[in-house]
């Protein structure tokens, strides 16, 4: 009887051993990809890279995996590798505005202003891209850094049409006016920024510098005092105090 039971168990084992489900490489790749995305969101870039490289081995022609590798290499400042993977993603899924926007942002960090501007313009004109203001802001920054100040002003105007009252964009536009020596226009813009966001110390600092160029020393000192008090101990506060010393203000 015992022999019959053992034989039955052996027979069942033999018959079912080949029926265990196998995980397809594509499914394994997606699993590694999702883990990589999770680590990327948590800013654990090394572990994210480990998972995404494992995913790439299993599915090298997956546009999402290539784009995610571009992101993690960007975060680790491996810019050449980031560009390589973003471009590979775009070769697999051409004209993806999200990847193109990320590649444009990479070009900003690489100081490739014209490449960044070209892509930001393309992305901003893509009706499928949900963050047009973001692309237009990047376009303005690229033009500003390249010295194309008029184009930068126009790009920031477009961005403000989509996001009226955005103090960050307004401050960037004011910074551009200052680079053009248009301090009266910068003053007007920065005063509005500070009115809307009194805690925006970087804008206050620029406004103080703008007042200096316009010979409005009392107004400049007031802004520098605000920065020094609001950001005590910071590098910006120290710079504000240096200005106050030049102005012979004891604050």
Secondary structure, DSSP 4 states (H G I P E B T S, - for coil): -HHHHHHHHHHHHHHHGGGS----HHHHHHHHHHHHHHHHHTT-HHHHHHHHHHHHHH-TT-HHHHHHHHHHHHHTT-HHHHHHHHHHHHHHSTT-HHHHHHHHHHHHHTT-HHHHHHHHHHHHT-TT-S-HHHHHHHHHHHHHHHT-HHHHHHHHHHHHHHSTT-HHHHHHHHHHHHHTT-HHHHHHHHHHHHHH-TT-HHHHHHHHHHHHHTT-HHHHHHHHHHHHHHTTTSHHHHHHHHHHHHTT---
